[in-house]
Amino acid sequence: MKRIKRSGLGLSFDYINYFFMGLALLTFLYPFWDTLVLSFSTPVQAQRLGFRLYPRPMSFAAYNTVFSSSVIAIGYMNTLFRTVIGTFLHVIVTYCGAYALSKRNLPFRTSITFLILFTMFFNGGLIATYLNIKSLGLLGSRWALILPLTTSAWSLVIARNFIMAIPQDLEDAAIMDGAHPLVLIFKIMMPVSKPILAVLALWMAVGHWNAWFDALIYITSDKKTVLQLILRKILIEQRQDMIENLAVSTNTLTPEAIKAATIIVSIGPIILMYPFLQKYFVKGILIGSLKG
């Protein structure tokens, strides 16, 4: 294959592009790296000003304190519960609803789709949502954090468009072979829909894992609070009593190190999960957004 020779102006533009993109990458990456280094730092290093490239020497005291804390453990388990259960229910319910909406012979299909899209622009607001949760008897329950997010209009539309883009011949062939409707939905169509299911799972997992405001409103027991709410109280509200509950001693560990370790622990699962779903992300978004 013949290579296309770039002009001097084109190469200069590429080099300038690479420079600014590399500078932007360092700008985004360094705060995370600084937090990571701070979480492994000793008290002397944590109080030192300037750039932190690597910890000298490395200390695991902050992580030992975080992982041995009952406060962090309770928040972690509650966040893990709502993320796993909430993501599973969201994917299943959204997929089933999107599959039904993708059928052109569905009665009142246009009206149902319009009502779903209407909720994307107009909703009852926080007060109406709170009163609804209260009337259902979900106040103080972990399900108050999960059931309201079982599905969403945006997820339904994206999943519906993706399923509509799948050739109808696949379903027709399965029906001719005598496939049961449940077999058709879960064994024929669901494997083909892996890209959009991965997108939905990633969206909802990140949303559940980072959510704290709904827990602040609906959860009244410390035993049911989520990790992000604990992290917010430590970082934003500067709750020294929570740091004391983590058994932090200023002689062996600084509050900054325990905060940094808590941040790294709280964002770790999402960072580890993203690479496994990234290959489906672009495909699912593109196909799901093209066909109306």
N, C-alpha and C positions, 0 to 999 in steps of 0.2 A: 504494500500500500504506500502510495506516495504521500510524504509528509508535507503539510502546508507550511510554508515559510512565513513566520510572523515578522512584521515590520518593526523597526525600532520603537515607534510610537506605541504599538501594541504591546511589546515587551515591557516598556516603561510603565504602561498602565497596569499590567499584571503584577509587576514588582511593587508598585504603590498599593495595589489592592491587597497583596499578601501582607505588606507591612501593617496596614491599618487593621486587617482582619486578625493578624497575630497580636496586635496591641489590644484589640477588643477582647480577644481570648484571654490574655493575661489579666485584663481588668476584671473579667468575670470570674476567672479561676482563682486569683490570689486571695480574695476574702475567704473562700472556702478552705484553701490551703492554710491560711493563717489561723483559722479556727481549728483545723485539724492539728496543727503544730502546737497551738495553745493548749489543746486538751491533753497533750502528752508532756507538757512542760512542768518543770519544778516551780515552786513559788518565786524563786529568784528570777527565772526566765520569764515567768508570766508578768512580772511587774516591770520588766525591762522594755523601754521604748524602742521603736525602730522596726525594721523588717525582720520577720522570723522565717528563715528558710528551712530550718530543720531543728528539732529539739536536741539540746546537748546538756546533760544526758537525757535519755528518754525515761519518763515516769508514767506508770500505769495507775497511779494512786487515784486520779479522777474517775477512771473507768471502774476501778474496784469499788469506789464509793457509790457510783451511779447504779451498778448492777447489784449491789448489796442493799440498796434502798427499797423499802417496801412501798414508798410513795411512787417511785418511778415504775416499779414492777406492776402495781395495780393499774396505773395509767397505761402502761404498755399492753397489758392483757386486755383492757377495755378497748383500746384503739385497735388492737389486732382482731378482737371479736367483731367490732362494727365494720372493719374493713373487709374481712373475709366473708362474713355473712351478707353484708350489704352489697358487696360487689357481685357475689353469686346470684342473689335475688335480682339485682338490677339487670344483669346480663340475660338471665332466663326470662324474666317478665318482658323486658324490652324486645328480645328476639321473638317471643311468641306474639306480642302485639304488632311488631313490625311485619311479621310474616302474614298475619291476617290483613293488615292494611295494604300489603303489596298485591293482594288478589283483586283484580278488576271487577270480578263478579260479586264482591262483598256488598250487601245491601247498605245503602246510605254511606258508602265509602267516602264520597266527597264531603258530606256534612260532618262526618266523624273527624276527617283530616282537618277540616277548617276549625272545629272546636279545639282540637289539639294544638294547632298553630296559634289560635287565639290566646292560649295561656302563655305563649312565649312573650307576648307583648303586654298583656294585662293579667294581673293576679290580685289576690285578696290582700296581700301585704302581710306584715309581721303579726299584727294584732289578730287578724282573722286566722292565720295559721296557728298561733298560740291557742286561741279559743277552740280550734278544731282538735288540736292535740289534747287539750284539757277535757273536752267532751268525750273523747275516745278513751279516757282513763290512762293515758300514756305518760303523764307527767311523772318524772322520777324513774322512768323505765328506760332501759337501753334501747328498746324498740322505738322510742321517740326519735332516736338518731338514725334509724334504719328505714322504717316504713315510709316516711315522707319522700325518701330518695329512691324508692323502688324502681321508678322509671322517670323519664323526663321527656318533654316534647322534642327537644333537640335530638336526643338519642333515638327516639322513635323515628324521626324523619330521616336521619342519616342511615339507620339500619334498614328502614323501608326502601330507600332508594338503592341501597346496595343489593338487597334481595331482588328487587325488580330488574336489576341488571343481569341477573343469572338467567341463562337461556331457559325458556319454558320447556324445551325438548327434554331436559333432564327430568323434570317432574312427570312429563307425559310418558316417558319410557318406564319410570318406576310405577306409575299407575297401571300401565298395560301389563306389567309383570305381577300385578296384584298386591302392591305394597299397601299396608295399612296407613291411614293418615298420620298416626304417631311415628311410624317407621319413616314415612316420607319427610316429616318435619325434623326429626332428631337424628336419623341415620343417613339421610340423603342430602338434605339441605343444610343442616348444621355444619358438617365438615367443610362444605364449600364456603360457608360464611365465616370461616376462622379469622380472616383479616378484620372484619368489622367487629366480631366478638372480642378480639384482642384489643381493639381500639376502645370499645365500651368498657372493658375490664380495666384498662389503664386509666382512662378518664375517671371512672368511679373510684378506683383504688386510691388514686392521688387525692381526689376530693374528700373521701372519707378519712384518709390518713391525716390530712392537713386541717380538717374541720375542727373548730373549737367553739364557735359562737352558738350553735344549737345546743351543745353540752352546757354552756354557760346559762342558757335560758331554761332548758328542760330538766337538767340533772341537778338534784339537790343533795345527793349523798357523795361524800368523798370517795367511797368505795366504788362508785360507778363513773368517776370523772375520767377524762381521756388524757393522753399524754400531751397533746398540744396545748391544752388548757393549763396543765402544770407548767409547761415550758413558758407559756405566756406570762404566768404569774411570777416566774423566776426572772425573766428577762425584762419585761415591760413594767410590771408593777413593782419590781425590785423587792420581792417578798423575802426579807432576811429570815423570817421564821421558817420558811420552807427550806432554805439553805441550811439552817440549823438542824432541821429534821433529817437532813441528809448526812448528819454527823460530820460536818466539815469543820476542821480546825485550821485557823489561820496560820498556825505554826507549820503545818505540813502540807496545806493545800489552800489555794486562793479561791474566792468565789468565781473569779473569771475562768479558772480552769474547769470548775464543776459546771459552769454554764456552757462552756465550749464542748465538754464531753456530752452533756445532755443534748445539745444541738446535733452532734454527730450521730448519737444513738437514735435520735428521733427521725433523721432523714435517711439513715442507712438502708432500710428495707426498700424504699422507693427507688433509690439509686441502683440497688442490686437487681431490682425487678425490671427496670426500664430496658436494658440491653436485650433481654429475651423477647420483648414485645415490639421492639423498634422496627423490625423487618416487616411487620404487618401494618405499622402505623400509617405510612404514606399511602400504601395501596388501599387500605380501608377508607381513609379520608377521601381520596380522589374518586374512587368508584361510588362511594356513598353520597357525594355531593354533585355528581354530574347529571344523573337522571332524575327527572321530576315526576 
